[in-house]
Amino acid sequence: MAIRIDTHTLERAAERGTDPEEILDVIETGVPIPARSCRLGKAKVYAFGRERNGRYYEHKRVEVLYTMEGEVTITVTVYVFYGKWD
């Protein structure tokens, strides 16, 4: 499966605290999540164990929204949430 990470996704990733490697990992091994507007989504929780913006977080949850064009996965955006998940 070919995956193309859109420029918008890379910009949001830098702002929100993730990187292209995690984006690819989420698409390849994450769990499906609901998405709107004929999009697909996957999410994965990662151990974080450090501070971000002055607060300590145990985990981060990375959610990637994407579309399919034939055999190519094209990212739309990425969201990152910080907290604790079991």
Secondary structure, DSSP 8 states (H G I E B T S, - for coil): -EEE--HHHHHHHHHHT--HHHHHHHHHH-EEE--STT-EEEEEEEEEEEEETTEEEEEEEEEEEEEEETTEEEEEEEEEEEE---
